[in-house]
């Protein structure tokens, strides 16, 4: 707040990370447009294709790379979007901090889980012995 | 404009106001409070905005279902059959139809926002038209996708 406001062509320059985040929101949106269309096509391919159809789909490097990009960019976009929702409606600083922390952790967990399971599926690793549905 | 406030109109003076129509903003300035929902005449860009935020929150839950699908696939054929069995139930199909609608609308509304960010379609008529297009296109995409899924026999109820 001590620095005087800077202006470029009569528009105030953002003091902190606002401008960067604005650009990141647009950049992720732009990349996600073709990726979302690809995701619709992929959903069509794997729907009703069963376990062999799904694992075969994951083993294609193009699919694995595009899905990794779709998920990671979506999670980044989701983090920025949910942050705006919390900023808009939650005014108590302690509640806001707690919520943003929880959402941030969830996004990180989702990103790590996406990469972990995607790598296993792309490499055709043996099924995990988690015993789910066994 | 006979309805515009006159200078010195006591009913419009933030200093003496007792109606609570003014708030002190975090930057210390006193500003009039926006009229709340029941005062607004509903218009289509308002719906477009509300639905877009709803779709965004819906898709955040949708991401959990996508990751769960990958977990199921990574856990072998039995786990995958359990997952697809659950998701193929009427409730599961309804959830995925909801995810499809949310994804389709967030996509079309997102493109609408990118057009606005590029400086186009910012007149009232242009914004209304873009919003209608984004809503109709999303419904066509989502319903068409599921109609094709059922018609091709990929999904059965």
Interface residues (C-beta under 8 A of the other chain):
Chain A: X26 X29 X30 X32 X33 X36 X37 X39 X40 X43 X44 X47 X48 X49 X50 X51 X54 X55 X58 X71 X74 X75 X78 X81 X82 X85 X110 X113 X114 X117 X118 X120 X121 X125 X127 X128 X130 X132 X133 X134
Chain B: X53 X56 X57 X59 X60 X63 X64 X66 X67 X70 X71 X72 X73 X74 X75 X76 X77 X78 X79 X80 X81 X82 X83 X84 X100 X103 X107 X110 X111 X113 X114 X117 X141 X145 X148 X149 X153 X154 X155
